[in-house]
Structures are given as structure tokens and as C-alpha cells.
Amino acid sequence: MITIDDIKKWAKPHPNTKFSGGTGKQTRFGNNKVEFSIVGGDTRLYGNFENTFEVAIFDVESRDFITRFFYPEASDDVIGWMSSEEVEKLVNSVIKREDLSIEV
């Protein structure tokens, strides 16, 4: 199981806030078919990266958003303010830990 603690541990500075002195964080991981981008921690992002997160899912090959395929109740390609529990549930319904690849 992939946990919020894993997601926080794998985080790197968010590229859109890194050079402006912002505090945003981003974790990118996936398998050979899908990639998650989970961000937060800056006022320009939709989550604080402690207990709320902004989540998007991409097709690895096409780079298209596929968030709504896995989370049909989303009204956009990016889901803002997801709770830790919601993120864990979504991630683990899409990716199995043994198939995981983490962006370094």
C-alpha cells in the first residue's frame, strides 16, 4: 500500500514555486501506464501538502490528463483539496506498490 507518508517522503520542490522562494512540493510517481502528480504547500496550489492535496493523473504515453477516468466525480482534470484518506484510496485503486516507479 502506498501511504501519504510515502508521498510526502518522495516529494521534491514544486517547479513552479522552487525559484520564486515558494514552499510548494510535488511528488510524481506511477507505472508504465499512468503517472500521478500530487502537489501542495503553496498558496498557488490547491492543497497544503500536509492533509490536503492537489492531484492529477496522466497517461504516460500521450501525456493527456486521465484523472476523470479514475475519479469520474471530478469536475476538472485536476482535483484540489483532496484529503489524505481520499488520496490514498485513489492512488491504491490505480497503482499497486509492486508496479511503482518514482520520479527521481
Helices and strands as residue ranges (DSSP letters): H 4-9, E 12-13, G 18-20, E 25-30, E 34-40, E 52-59, H 67-70, E 78-83, H 84-94, G 97-99, E 101-102
